[in-house]
């Protein structure tokens, strides 16, 4: 499946590998914009809407192998042979799955606040309730939607994140399928080891990557490097963008030199 995507050519002539940015659950291709603005200065950049998000096609299937194949199909569409793949949360798991089905398409791998594990938790039920409350109310404006979401959620950052995907009275993600496929989204099936250097960036206050995940993480990514950003949560790239970008640049520059 070819995904909706935005291709941005480098602002200056360069031989650097292209970068592909993959958003997380309830997101869209705009969500990693703070990274795109920096990395796009000297690299070709591809931002994508995953299936059932943004303006990409809808599907009843939300498995990581299927979503990774979507990325391959989209790379083919834009003539990108190899790229630096950067994914946040669910998008990070899509990037991990790509190592199993198309390792030759990956130059470097950066995974933001996610581990290769089955979380077996429902962290998003309150978000689903807020989303469904907006839909049930039949409101048309973002301001009206915001008032309803704030009745359900008290984290303003999450409220603003969700509202980016509300337009003309509709959510730009496929709510019924995301609900039905939620176990696949939070779940994981172990993949063969990816033996190339991989950078895991996590927020120091986030529960998504912790010591309990270490064994599984290293079994699948034995060359993993970790960078912890203190004072940040799951949306570490939005909360501490400078720290995240420094870590990314150090990693891709160091691995390029090896």
Buried (B, 14 or more C-beta within 10 A) or exposed (E): BBBBBBBBEBEEEEEBBBBBBBBBBBBBBBBBBBBBEBBBEEBBBBBBBBBBBBEBEEBEEBBBBBBBBBBBEBBEEBEBEBBBBBBBBBBBBBBBBBBBBBEEBBBBBBBBBBBBBBBEEEEBEBBBBBBBBBBEEEBEEBEBBBEBBEEBBEEEEBBEBBBBBBEEBEBBBBBEBBBEBBEBBBBBEEBEBBEBBBBBBBBEBBBBBEEEBEEBBEEBBEBBBEBBBEEBBBBBBBBBBEBBBEBBEEBBEEBEEE
